[in-house]
Amino acid sequence: MTHEELKQKIENVFDELDTCLNYDDKQVAEIFKDKLVRTHRTLQQNFWRTVYNIALSYKDTNHDPRNEDSVRFCKKIAELEDTYFSFI
């Protein structure tokens, strides 16, 4: 898959997730978790590595009061020690 194909695929997935987040975020999280735990263990690890990397990037974004808590949370994640996600 080329970079552009991957980018388009991720953008499509994000658009779908974005739509779902207009509903009950706890329900979305539960459904997401239920699906995640049934994937390959390495892919579960890759997912959390990706979430961690998003937080590292997001902590430095411009924000307003609506997402100030999210940026602050990502800054706390960045301060964590022992954040290595092994490849097994």
One Martini backbone bead per residue (centre of mass of N, CA, C, O) as a GRO file, in nm:
protein
   88
    1MET     BB    1   0.097   0.036   0.023
    2THR     BB    2   0.068   0.351  -0.010
    3HIS     BB    3   0.071   0.644   0.140
    4GLU     BB    4  -0.190   0.753   0.007
    5GLU     BB    5  -0.366   0.505   0.065
    6LEU     BB    6  -0.336   0.512   0.371
    7LYS     BB    7  -0.437   0.796   0.418
    8GLN     BB    8  -0.721   0.751   0.302
    9LYS     BB    9  -0.805   0.523   0.490
   10ILE     BB   10  -0.771   0.680   0.757
   11GLU     BB   11  -0.964   0.911   0.689
   12ASN     BB   12  -1.214   0.731   0.666
   13VAL     BB   13  -1.207   0.618   0.951
   14PHE     BB   14  -1.216   0.888   1.098
   15ASP     BB   15  -1.486   0.984   0.988
   16GLU     BB   16  -1.647   0.756   1.121
   17LEU     BB   17  -1.560   0.811   1.413
   18ASP     BB   18  -1.655   1.104   1.426
   19THR     BB   19  -1.953   1.033   1.397
   20CYS     BB   20  -1.973   0.847   1.652
   21LEU     BB   21  -1.885   1.081   1.862
   22ASN     BB   22  -2.186   1.209   1.860
   23TYR     BB   23  -2.236   1.013   2.071
   24ASP     BB   24  -2.176   0.779   2.301
   25ASP     BB   25  -1.860   0.753   2.421
   26LYS     BB   26  -1.888   0.498   2.602
   27GLN     BB   27  -2.005   0.316   2.387
   28VAL     BB   28  -1.778   0.340   2.186
   29ALA     BB   29  -1.556   0.233   2.374
   30GLU     BB   30  -1.678  -0.048   2.427
   31ILE     BB   31  -1.692  -0.144   2.135
   32PHE     BB   32  -1.396  -0.100   2.069
   33LYS     BB   33  -1.283  -0.290   2.286
   34ASP     BB   34  -1.431  -0.549   2.195
   35LYS     BB   35  -1.281  -0.552   1.922
   36LEU     BB   36  -0.982  -0.534   2.008
   37VAL     BB   37  -0.966  -0.808   2.185
   38ARG     BB   38  -1.006  -0.978   1.892
   39THR     BB   39  -0.738  -0.919   1.806
   40HIS     BB   40  -0.434  -0.926   1.750
   41ARG     BB   41  -0.194  -0.876   1.982
   42THR     BB   42  -0.008  -0.696   1.809
   43LEU     BB   43  -0.238  -0.497   1.728
   44GLN     BB   44  -0.294  -0.399   2.008
   45GLN     BB   45  -0.015  -0.279   2.052
   46ASN     BB   46  -0.025  -0.088   1.807
   47PHE     BB   47  -0.260   0.079   1.900
   48TRP     BB   48  -0.127   0.192   2.166
   49ARG     BB   49   0.113   0.317   2.023
   50THR     BB   50  -0.057   0.511   1.856
   51VAL     BB   51  -0.194   0.661   2.085
   52TYR     BB   52   0.066   0.763   2.209
   53ASN     BB   53   0.165   0.920   1.954
   54ILE     BB   54  -0.071   1.110   1.946
   55ALA     BB   55  -0.027   1.240   2.222
   56LEU     BB   56   0.255   1.356   2.160
   57SER     BB   57   0.141   1.548   1.938
   58TYR     BB   58  -0.117   1.683   2.074
   59LYS     BB   59   0.024   1.846   2.314
   60ASP     BB   60   0.119   2.080   2.078
   61THR     BB   61  -0.146   2.199   2.026
   62ASN     BB   62  -0.379   2.401   1.954
   63HIS     BB   63  -0.611   2.559   2.190
   64ASP     BB   64  -0.910   2.552   2.369
   65PRO     BB   65  -1.135   2.512   2.619
   66ARG     BB   66  -1.260   2.247   2.484
   67ASN     BB   67  -0.939   2.100   2.474
   68GLU     BB   68  -0.757   2.140   2.728
   69ASP     BB   69  -0.779   1.864   2.873
   70SER     BB   70  -0.657   1.693   2.645
   71VAL     BB   71  -0.381   1.827   2.640
   72ARG     BB   72  -0.313   1.775   2.935
   73PHE     BB   73  -0.330   1.467   2.916
   74CYS     BB   74  -0.105   1.434   2.700
   75LYS     BB   75   0.117   1.551   2.879
   76LYS     BB   76   0.102   1.324   3.090
   77ILE     BB   77   0.172   1.094   2.903
   78ALA     BB   78   0.457   1.211   2.824
   79GLU     BB   79   0.563   1.173   3.135
   80LEU     BB   80   0.587   0.890   3.116
   81GLU     BB   81   0.721   0.601   3.205
   82ASP     BB   82   0.758   0.325   3.047
   83THR     BB   83   0.669   0.336   2.698
   84TYR     BB   84   0.728   0.059   2.595
   85PHE     BB   85   0.642  -0.130   2.294
   86SER     BB   86   0.658  -0.432   2.215
   87PHE     BB   87   0.783  -0.667   1.973
   88ILE     BB   88   0.617  -1.003   1.925
   0.00000   0.00000   0.00000
